[in-house]
Amino acid sequence: MRKDHYSPPAKWTREFRGALKLSDAHFKVYSYLENALESHATGIYFITLSAIAEMVCDERDFVARIMEELESAGLILWDAKADVVYVPCVCGEQFRWSGRAGKDPEKDFRVTDGRRHIQSLPTSYLIELFLSRWPIFKTDEGAYQGAYQAPSQGAYQGATQAPYQAPTTTTFSTSKILDPSQTPPTPDAPKFRPLDDDGIDIDINEEVTP
């Protein structure tokens, strides 16, 4: 976890996980995406699928499926081609501007850092989506330029492997039309395994011994 990261305690309760119907695998990947060393206070950052899979100790294809289901549930947004992840809840939780007199967000040094961070990211449609929600991070020039290549410094990004290719049956597409003024359609609920009273996955194929 980043040393400056704030995570609401409620997210670590059984009630939070149960309300979202998160399985062990989904909760593990989501927790890492929100708290990873590679992450940023803005909630949008560059991270490879290999790095995620290595840290959560699962295969890349399995982690990719989990991330697609987390995206369908509305917990994350993932640009697989650009290796950019956006966790929408993070920015508001980290900055928590109060709106009190004398507390001008424009003078917050973290805003300057956030703007530099946004400019360092590889080109992704998620950038414009983020800036439409948080225009304070737009640069003085008023337009996101994007990095010419993926970041070459910073946190370890996992072993070198071929870029992840999503299965042909996936519904993920980078040709989404983003309109912040419109309410996005309600996605189909992901099909997670049922949980028992202790919040543990129930294996529906497991034989019960009398």
SVG drawing of the C-alpha trace seen along z (x, -y; Angstrom):
<svg xmlns="http://www.w3.org/2000/svg" viewBox="-29 -32 42 71">
<polyline fill="none" stroke="black" stroke-width="0.4" points="0.0,0.0 1.2,-3.5 2.2,-5.3 -0.1,-8.2 -3.1,-6.1 -6.3,-6.4 -8.7,-3.4 -12.1,-3.8 -12.3,-1.2 -15.7,-0.1 -14.1,1.4 -12.5,4.1 -15.7,5.3 -17.6,8.4 -20.7,6.3 -18.9,4.3 -17.7,7.5 -21.0,9.2 -23.0,6.3 -20.9,6.3 -20.9,10.1 -17.2,10.3 -15.5,13.7 -12.1,14.3 -10.5,13.7 -12.4,10.6 -11.7,9.0 -8.0,9.8 -7.6,8.3 -9.8,5.2 -7.9,4.6 -4.6,4.7 -5.7,2.4 -6.9,-0.2 -3.8,0.0 -0.9,1.1 2.4,-0.6 2.0,-1.4 -1.3,-3.2 -1.8,-6.9 -4.0,-9.2 -6.0,-10.1 -7.1,-6.5 -5.8,-6.3 -2.4,-4.8 -0.3,-2.5 0.1,1.1 0.7,4.2 -1.4,7.3 1.7,9.3 2.5,7.2 -1.0,7.7 -1.0,11.4 2.5,11.8 1.5,9.9 -1.8,11.7 -0.3,15.1 -2.7,16.0 -2.4,16.6 -2.7,13.7 -5.8,15.0 -7.6,15.6 -6.7,12.1 -7.9,10.6 -11.3,12.3 -11.6,11.1 -10.8,7.5 -13.4,7.7 -16.0,8.8 -14.9,6.0 -15.4,3.6 -18.8,5.0 -19.7,4.5 -18.6,0.8 -15.7,1.1 -12.9,0.4 -12.3,-0.7 -9.6,1.0 -7.9,0.1 -6.2,3.4 -4.4,2.1 -2.8,-0.8 -2.3,1.0 -4.2,-1.8 -6.5,-1.2 -9.0,-3.7 -10.6,-3.0 -13.3,-5.8 -13.8,-5.9 -10.1,-6.6 -9.7,-10.2 -12.5,-11.5 -11.4,-9.4 -7.8,-10.6 -8.3,-14.4 -11.4,-14.9 -11.6,-18.7 -13.8,-20.2 -14.7,-23.4 -13.9,-25.5 -12.8,-29.1 -9.0,-29.3 -8.8,-25.7 -8.3,-26.4 -7.9,-23.0 -6.0,-24.9 -3.2,-25.6 -3.0,-22.0 0.5,-20.7 -1.1,-17.3 -3.0,-18.8 0.2,-19.8 1.5,-16.3 -1.7,-14.9 -1.4,-17.0 2.1,-15.8 1.0,-12.2 -1.8,-12.5 0.6,-13.9 3.0,-10.9 0.4,-8.3 0.2,-6.5 -2.6,-7.6 -5.9,-6.1 -9.6,-6.9 -9.8,-6.6 -7.8,-9.9 -10.6,-12.0 -13.2,-10.2 -11.2,-10.9 -10.7,-14.6 -14.4,-15.0 -15.0,-14.0 -12.1,-15.9 -11.4,-18.9 -9.1,-20.4 -6.4,-18.1 -6.4,-19.5 -3.2,-21.3 -3.1,-25.1 -2.9,-24.1 -6.4,-22.6 -5.7,-19.3 -4.3,-16.0 -1.3,-15.2 -0.3,-11.7 3.1,-10.2 4.7,-9.1 5.4,-5.7 4.6,-3.7 6.4,-5.0 9.9,-3.7 10.5,-4.4 8.7,-3.7 7.4,-0.5 8.3,2.9 5.9,4.0 6.3,7.7 8.2,10.2 8.5,9.4 5.7,11.1 3.7,10.6 0.8,8.1 -2.4,9.6 -4.9,10.3 -8.5,10.4 -10.6,13.4 -12.6,12.9 -15.8,13.5 -15.2,10.5 -17.4,7.5 -14.6,5.1 -14.0,2.5 -11.8,-0.7 -14.4,-2.3 -16.7,-3.3 -18.4,-6.7 -18.0,-8.6 -20.6,-11.3 -20.3,-12.5 -23.8,-14.1 -25.5,-10.8 -26.0,-8.1 -24.2,-4.9 -26.4,-1.8 -26.7,0.6 -24.3,3.5 -25.3,7.1 -24.3,8.3 -21.2,10.5 -21.8,14.1 -19.7,14.7 -19.7,17.8 -22.1,17.7 -20.6,17.0 -21.3,18.8 -22.1,17.0 -18.3,16.4 -17.9,14.8 -16.0,17.8 -16.6,19.0 -19.0,21.9 -17.9,24.6 -21.2,25.6 -19.5,28.7 -18.2,29.9 -19.8,33.1 -21.2,32.7 -20.2,35.5 -23.2,36.4"/>
</svg>
